[in-house]
Amino acid sequence: MFNFISWQSFLTLTTLLVAGYYSITSLMLYRKEIADWVKSLSHPSIPSPSAEPELKEPIENLMGVAQALPESYAIRSSEISSEDIITSGKDEEPETIHSGEKDQLLIGTVADLLEEIKTLIQLIAEYGTGKSESEALFNALFIRYPHLQNTSYPLAISFYICDASKEQFAFELSSDEVMSWWNLTSQSANK
């Protein structure tokens, strides 16, 4: 079938089709601009005065009058010398607030742990991880938070894990079982 068509006739036909396509689309899309260009070639004219904007009077307050801000909005700044900033180079314990009891309220640490637990629960549910592997993952997570073990937070966190796992895990967890993971963490930290 392709023996009847020569390369010369193929290239000629392709060139004509492409030229025709662009001619038609140019006329359809830019007919007004093309008509104005053809008129300007046949009748060279001086631009009309209405084409240039006339400036009647200079505008003094283009954006209006600036209003002074009340003193309550005044910019406050202070200068601190480098001697006033005290830093230490050693690793610091998490920020704590000491209550009247022995329990310490750890700011931010519990929230970080809960966020990591939430992510870990989603991963375990997504990949269908078994109970023993899940225990090892939670153990690895609890090892990173040894300062929470002697507080009242492990019990609340264990209840959170049990509650979240009911909906997403293929296996069931009890709060006693999750609390034992905290004890395993302290045993592995002592070794």
Secondary structure, DSSP 8 states (H G I E B T S, - for coil): -GGGS-HHHHHHHHHHHHHHHHHHHHHHHSHHHHHHHHHHHHS-----GGGS----S--S-SS-------GGGS-------GGG----SS-----EEE-SSS-EEETTHHHHHHHHHHHHHHHHHHHT--HHHHHHHHHHHHHT-GGGTTSSHHHHHHHHHHHHHHHH-SS---HHHHHHHHHHHHHHHH-
